[in-house]
Amino acid sequence: MRLASLRGGVHQAVQGLASAPLSTPSPVRSFVTMLPHVPKAKQAGRGLGSFVSQENGTTRPQFAAAGMPPAAKKSAEAPAADQQPVAPAKKVDASDKWKEITVDMWRDAVYTNQTYFGDLISDTTEFVKTIAEHIKLSGRRCSLVEVGCGTGEFVREAADDFRTAVGVDFNKEFVDFCKEHTIPRNAAKSHYLQGDACQLYELLKEEFPKTPQRGSDGLIRRGVEFWDDTRIVACVGNTIGIIPEELRPKVYEQMAGVAGKDGVVVMVYWNAKWFGDAVLNFYHANPKLCGAFEGENVDFKNTTLKTPMDYKTKWTSVDEARAIMEDLGMEIISLREKGKGVFVAARRM
């Protein structure tokens, strides 16, 4: 791709964003007020599994997040009348592709993200911990579920603030890594599950049975404490932005179902206002993430990138985030725009 051409496209897009009226975040209706910004030294390797994982430096170009199969490619052209029809290309199982991602590939991506997303990583952790603090101040116990935990950085970082901390990812190697690197003092409260986010509720019911059950290891499991807690169900690091669009409603519904009427769904999107900058200074600068691409692969209007490797990502504006929650029938507790992130906390009405 000619860098000058790409820079021109970015410049035009940024000018358009600058001229557009800025949206005003909706007023906070509940326990989360302004997200506190406490300057911290950036911590190496704090990449937020699902958070940083998700799309960040995750060398997951053509791979779906948290077990979400990518949409099959459509045939670019119909066969000419005098040509024999060509059979459609066989769909590739996304799970096989996702399993090709190694821990080393993932963690290299996490460290890369520290350069571009360092403040956002810190802000995400603080946002979630602040919500947990307010829940506990009301006299309730609190548990965390992260959709798309990657190699577990975010869950390990946040575990101290929760009675139970759960990470879910589709990649077995990631889940094994998380289990092997659990902080000893949090071993009893930390759970890492391999599975599809579209089946989140069933995965958690199996891990935390509401009535005592004997597991395959012979141990009696009773998960009523988990279901009694107020549950924060988080999908951060723009994980949702690389899940195929047709599957996102199912993931949102599963998250809301697990959170329940008293719980909180937390989404951290990558801010659409930074999309042009990210195309040039993140994606183009890190071709191992999504592969090489041309200007024609960038949709500035819809803040979407789709590369020839079939890597697709969507960056989200404040107004889009608000519309998503309203369409889902969720009450917005907090909606914040801060730097490269759009932070949302919502619950079922």
C-alpha positions as a printed NumPy array, in Angstrom:
array([[  0.   ,   0.   ,   0.   ],
       [  1.279,   3.401,  -0.832],
       [  1.756,   5.148,   2.481],
       [  1.136,   8.586,   0.986],
       [ -2.229,   7.464,  -0.367],
       [ -3.212,   6.005,   2.975],
       [ -2.126,   9.159,   4.787],
       [ -4.329,  11.187,   2.437],
       [ -7.325,   9.013,   3.26 ],
       [ -6.643,   9.289,   6.973],
       [ -6.28 ,  13.052,   6.717],
       [ -9.642,  13.387,   4.959],
       [-11.323,  11.125,   7.504],
       [ -9.892,  13.001,  10.456],
       [-11.014,  16.312,   8.937],
       [-14.528,  14.883,   8.633],
       [-14.527,  13.754,  12.232],
       [-13.216,  17.096,  13.393],
       [-15.988,  18.962,  11.633],
       [-18.723,  16.724,  12.996],
       [-20.463,  17.751,  16.216],
       [-19.165,  15.924,  19.238],
       [-21.655,  13.763,  21.071],
       [-22.16 ,  14.335,  24.751],
       [-22.022,  11.253,  26.964],
       [-25.325,  10.513,  28.626],
       [-25.574,  11.488,  32.295],
       [-24.769,   8.78 ,  34.783],
       [-27.954,   7.271,  36.153],
       [-26.477,   5.073,  38.801],
       [-23.44 ,   4.081,  40.757],
       [-20.653,   4.866,  38.296],
       [-19.731,   8.51 ,  38.199],
       [-16.85 ,   9.984,  36.281],
       [-14.254,   7.346,  35.696],
       [-11.386,   8.31 ,  37.979],
       [ -8.139,   8.876,  36.176],
       [ -5.255,   7.959,  38.41 ],
       [ -1.968,   8.233,  36.551],
       [ -0.005,   5.025,  36.819],
       [  3.19 ,   3.662,  35.491],
       [  2.408,   1.338,  32.637],
       [  2.807,  -2.275,  33.642],
       [  4.456,  -4.64 ,  31.239],
       [  2.423,  -7.669,  30.387],
       [ -0.765,  -6.248,  31.793],
       [ -2.411,  -6.689,  28.446],
       [ -5.907,  -7.595,  29.639],
       [ -6.457, -11.016,  28.173],
       [ -9.718, -10.466,  26.525],
       [ -9.169,  -6.856,  26.615],
       [ -5.923,  -6.606,  25.043],
       [ -6.301,  -9.775,  23.49 ],
       [ -9.278,  -9.453,  21.522],
       [ -8.173,  -7.435,  18.786],
       [ -5.228,  -5.633,  19.854],
       [ -2.051,  -7.076,  19.124],
       [ -3.607, -10.386,  18.785],
       [ -2.224, -11.869,  15.725],
       [ -5.661, -12.893,  14.957],
       [ -6.285, -11.424,  11.585],
       [ -8.527, -13.984,  10.078],
       [ -9.471, -15.477,  13.376],
       [-12.681, -14.957,  15.26 ],
       [-12.736, -13.92 ,  18.936],
       [-13.949, -16.05 ,  21.807],
       [-15.012, -18.875,  19.531],
       [-16.98 , -16.871,  17.072],
       [-16.791, -18.361,  13.538],
       [-16.121, -15.717,  10.864],
       [-18.602, -15.236,   8.083],
       [-17.789, -17.249,   5.016],
       [-16.387, -15.317,   2.1  ],
       [-18.856, -14.669,  -0.682],
       [-17.893, -15.381,  -4.219],
       [-16.614, -12.184,  -5.767],
       [-18.116, -12.701,  -9.203],
       [-20.815, -14.832, -10.776],
       [-19.564, -17.218, -13.504],
       [-19.978, -16.109, -17.092],
       [-22.839, -17.67 , -19.062],
       [-20.486, -19.839, -21.16 ],
       [-18.512, -21.042, -18.185],
       [-19.133, -24.044, -16.022],
       [-20.464, -22.91 , -12.61 ],
       [-17.775, -23.071,  -9.989],
       [-18.617, -24.788,  -6.733],
       [-18.544, -22.415,  -3.79 ],
       [-15.392, -22.476,  -1.727],
       [-15.542, -24.832,   1.194],
       [-16.076, -23.046,   4.474],
       [-13.083, -23.149,   6.74 ],
       [-13.785, -24.043,  10.326],
       [-12.947, -20.925,  12.309],
       [-12.19 , -23.006,  15.369],
       [ -9.291, -24.682,  13.552],
       [ -7.866, -21.314,  12.565],
       [ -8.294, -19.94 ,  16.055],
       [ -6.409, -22.913,  17.507],
       [ -3.415, -22.017,  15.345],
       [ -2.796, -18.94 ,  17.475],
       [ -0.1  , -19.725,  20.   ],
       [  0.456, -18.217,  23.421],
       [  3.693, -16.617,  22.21 ],
       [  1.925, -15.002,  19.248],
       [ -0.79 , -13.692,  21.522],
       [  1.497, -12.318,  24.205],
       [  3.727, -10.645,  21.633],
       [  0.602,  -8.852,  20.496],
       [ -0.209,  -7.864,  24.065],
       [  3.16 ,  -6.236,  24.524],
       [  2.711,  -4.415,  21.207],
       [ -0.584,  -3.068,  22.48 ],
       [  1.125,  -1.547,  25.474],
       [  2.667,   0.979,  23.105],
       [ -0.552,   2.153,  21.499],
       [ -3.202,   1.227,  24.062],
       [ -1.362,   1.541,  27.388],
       [ -3.623,   4.225,  28.886],
       [ -6.732,   2.449,  27.656],
       [ -5.647,  -0.773,  29.347],
       [ -5.195,   1.015,  32.673],
       [ -8.475,   2.896,  32.285],
       [-10.357,  -0.324,  31.561],
       [ -9.081,  -1.986,  34.71 ],
       [-10.016,   1.048,  36.798],
       [-13.476,   1.261,  35.216],
       [-14.338,  -2.331,  36.088],
       [-12.814,  -2.171,  39.571],
       [-14.751,   1.016,  40.328],
       [-18.021,  -0.68 ,  39.425],
       [-17.112,  -3.597,  41.695],
       [-16.346,  -1.24 ,  44.564],
       [-19.745,   0.422,  44.306],
       [-21.488,  -2.942,  44.238],
       [-19.631,  -4.082,  47.352],
       [-20.323,  -0.805,  49.143],
       [-24.02 ,  -1.588,  48.746],
       [-23.483,  -4.759,  50.771],
       [-23.406,  -7.288,  47.932],
       [-20.759,  -9.813,  46.881],
       [-19.416,  -9.501,  43.353],
       [-18.055, -11.917,  40.719],
       [-16.48 , -11.261,  37.31 ],
       [-16.83 , -13.005,  33.957],
       [-14.665, -11.947,  31.038],
       [-15.675, -12.953,  27.525],
       [-12.563, -13.606,  25.451],
       [ -9.925, -13.708,  28.184],
       [ -6.958, -14.501,  25.947],
       [ -3.983, -15.355,  28.142],
       [ -5.672, -14.029,  31.247],
       [ -3.942, -10.724,  31.945],
       [ -7.124,  -8.848,  32.807],
       [ -8.634, -11.602,  34.964],
       [ -5.395, -12.011,  36.926],
       [ -5.18 ,  -8.258,  37.444],
       [ -8.772,  -7.937,  38.648],
       [ -9.198, -11.182,  40.612],
       [ -8.408,  -9.631,  43.995],
       [-11.509,  -7.452,  43.711],
       [-13.976, -10.321,  43.169],
       [-15.217, -13.376,  45.035],
       [-15.014, -15.388,  41.795],
       [-13.162, -14.44 ,  38.593],
       [-13.922, -16.327,  35.377],
       [-12.232, -16.114,  31.989],
       [-13.748, -17.692,  28.879],
       [-11.881, -18.25 ,  25.631],
       [-12.193, -20.583,  22.658],
       [ -8.485, -21.368,  22.394],
       [ -7.524, -24.342,  24.578],
       [ -3.867, -23.368,  24.641],
       [ -4.819, -19.97 ,  26.047],
       [ -7.029, -21.543,  28.701],
       [ -4.262, -23.962,  29.7  ],
       [ -1.817, -21.061,  29.944],
       [ -4.252, -19.142,  32.175],
       [ -4.617, -22.099,  34.511],
       [ -0.863, -22.614,  34.714],
       [ -0.225, -18.938,  35.506],
       [ -2.959, -18.36 ,  38.053],
       [ -1.669, -16.395,  41.028],
       [ -1.479, -18.917,  43.904],
       [ -3.434, -16.8  ,  46.388],
       [ -6.306, -16.573,  43.872],
       [ -6.268, -20.185,  42.698],
       [ -9.49 , -21.115,  44.478],
       [-11.462, -18.185,  43.058],
       [-10.079, -18.256,  39.485],
       [-11.795, -20.281,  36.773],
       [-10.83 , -20.518,  33.094],
       [-13.214, -22.161,  30.655],
       [-12.796, -23.14 ,  27.039],
       [-15.905, -22.564,  24.988],
       [-18.047, -20.5  ,  22.652],
       [-19.325, -17.139,  23.9  ],
       [-22.593, -17.859,  22.099],
       [-23.085, -20.62 ,  24.712],
       [-21.853, -18.587,  27.676],
       [-24.762, -19.283,  30.012],
       [-24.564, -23.057,  29.511],
       [-20.796, -23.045,  30.066],
       [-21.213, -21.252,  33.367],
       [-24.116, -23.433,  34.503],
       [-21.893, -26.466,  33.978],
       [-18.991, -24.909,  35.883],
       [-21.201, -23.544,  38.668],
       [-24.147, -25.945,  39.14 ],
       [-26.978, -24.432,  41.115],
       [-27.433, -27.727,  42.949],
       [-24.56 , -29.913,  44.238],
       [-23.186, -32.204,  41.53 ],
       [-20.247, -34.581,  41.319],
       [-17.863, -33.651,  38.509],
       [-15.87 , -35.999,  36.276],
       [-12.963, -35.58 ,  38.703],
       [-15.076, -36.942,  41.534],
       [-15.333, -33.617,  43.354],
       [-18.657, -32.209,  44.52 ],
       [-19.404, -28.85 ,  42.951],
       [-21.903, -26.38 ,  44.277],
       [-21.981, -23.087,  42.414],
       [-24.849, -21.349,  44.124],
       [-22.484, -18.737,  45.562],
       [-21.576, -17.605,  42.057],
       [-25.216, -17.236,  41.063],
       [-26.016, -15.454,  44.329],
       [-23.374, -12.809,  43.62 ],
       [-23.888,  -9.651,  41.596],
       [-22.123, -10.5  ,  38.354],
       [-20.114,  -8.148,  36.164],
       [-19.883,  -9.634,  32.662],
       [-17.24 ,  -7.831,  30.628],
       [-16.146,  -7.853,  27.002],
       [-13.278,  -5.419,  26.629],
       [-10.429,  -4.585,  24.28 ],
       [-12.839,  -4.271,  21.36 ],
       [-13.391,  -8.02 ,  21.293],
       [-16.921,  -7.402,  20.098],
       [-15.551,  -5.367,  17.183],
       [-13.975,  -8.418,  15.562],
       [-16.781, -10.845,  16.248],
       [-18.816, -11.376,  13.044],
       [-21.622,  -8.853,  12.995],
       [-24.37 , -11.449,  12.674],
       [-23.216, -13.151,  15.898],
       [-22.925, -10.055,  18.079],
       [-26.603,  -9.946,  19.141],
       [-26.293, -13.514,  20.44 ],
       [-23.174, -12.629,  22.432],
       [-24.84 ,  -9.542,  23.909],
       [-27.896, -11.612,  24.844],
       [-25.763, -14.266,  26.506],
       [-23.847, -11.651,  28.472],
       [-27.037,  -9.972,  29.642],
       [-28.518, -13.331,  30.61 ],
       [-25.495, -14.224,  32.743],
       [-25.459, -10.782,  34.38 ],
       [-29.135, -11.135,  35.276],
       [-31.425,  -8.402,  36.522],
       [-29.024,  -7.21 ,  39.237],
       [-25.758,  -7.568,  37.33 ],
       [-23.84 ,  -5.287,  35.011],
       [-22.679,  -5.738,  31.423],
       [-19.455,  -3.872,  30.677],
       [-18.346,  -3.145,  27.123],
       [-15.147,  -1.365,  26.205],
       [-15.104,  -0.402,  22.537],
       [-12.281,   1.223,  20.617],
       [-13.226,   4.834,  19.941],
       [-14.258,   5.619,  16.352],
       [-12.644,   9.051,  16.61 ],
       [ -9.248,   7.326,  16.702],
       [ -9.893,   4.983,  13.802],
       [ -7.967,   6.993,  11.201],
       [ -5.   ,   7.363,  13.508],
       [ -5.065,   3.637,  14.304],
       [ -5.146,   2.652,  10.629],
       [ -1.908,   4.515,  10.052],
       [ -0.111,   4.19 ,  13.361],
       [ -1.312,   0.838,  14.641],
       [ -2.573,  -1.473,  11.897],
       [ -0.328,  -0.263,   9.104],
       [  2.62 ,  -0.164,  11.494],
       [  1.919,  -3.738,  12.662],
       [  1.242,  -5.878,   9.575],
       [  1.647,  -9.09 ,  11.575],
       [ -1.602,  -8.251,  13.302],
       [ -3.874,  -8.214,  10.284],
       [ -1.674,  -8.556,   7.21 ],
       [ -0.86 ,  -5.994,   4.548],
       [ -3.768,  -4.003,   3.176],
       [ -4.601,  -1.261,   0.691],
       [ -6.585,   1.93 ,   1.054],
       [ -9.583,   0.192,  -0.499],
       [ -9.715,  -2.1  ,   2.549],
       [-10.42 ,   0.839,   4.855],
       [-13.972,   2.13 ,   5.294],
       [-13.518,   5.456,   7.051],
       [-17.206,   6.29 ,   6.958],
       [-18.161,   3.179,   8.933],
       [-14.819,   3.023,  10.788],
       [-14.237,  -0.535,   9.646],
       [-11.131,  -2.3  ,   8.371],
       [-11.29 ,  -5.564,   6.443],
       [ -7.99 ,  -6.882,   5.15 ],
       [ -7.258,  -9.504,   2.475],
       [ -6.442, -11.918,   5.329],
       [-10.117, -11.666,   6.31 ],
       [ -9.337,  -9.75 ,   9.454],
       [-12.199,  -7.368,  10.159],
       [-12.564,  -4.837,  12.932],
       [-15.118,  -2.196,  13.772],
       [-14.424,   0.91 ,  15.889],
       [-17.417,   2.339,  17.703],
       [-18.587,   5.875,  18.475],
       [-20.364,   7.05 ,  21.613],
       [-23.638,   7.401,  19.692],
       [-23.284,   3.897,  18.221],
       [-22.594,   2.431,  21.666],
       [-25.667,   4.156,  23.072],
       [-27.826,   2.881,  20.206],
       [-26.586,  -0.693,  20.698],
       [-27.55 ,  -0.692,  24.36 ],
       [-30.936,   0.89 ,  23.681],
       [-31.678,  -1.614,  20.915],
       [-30.923,  -4.403,  23.376],
       [-33.356,  -2.902,  25.875],
       [-30.53 ,  -2.223,  28.338],
       [-30.459,   0.656,  30.785],
       [-27.229,   2.619,  30.454],
       [-25.623,   3.112,  33.84 ],
       [-22.512,   4.852,  32.566],
       [-21.348,   5.864,  29.105],
       [-17.92 ,   7.466,  28.888],
       [-15.6  ,   8.512,  26.138],
       [-11.998,   8.655,  27.281],
       [ -9.027,   8.689,  24.947],
       [ -9.09 ,   5.657,  22.646],
       [-11.936,   3.999,  24.523],
       [-15.717,   4.147,  24.775],
       [-16.712,   2.674,  28.139],
       [-20.212,   1.365,  28.75 ],
       [-21.843,  -0.133,  31.822],
       [-25.448,  -1.26 ,  31.377],
       [-28.061,  -3.556,  32.867],
       [-31.36 ,  -5.118,  31.981],
       [-34.378,  -3.015,  32.839]])
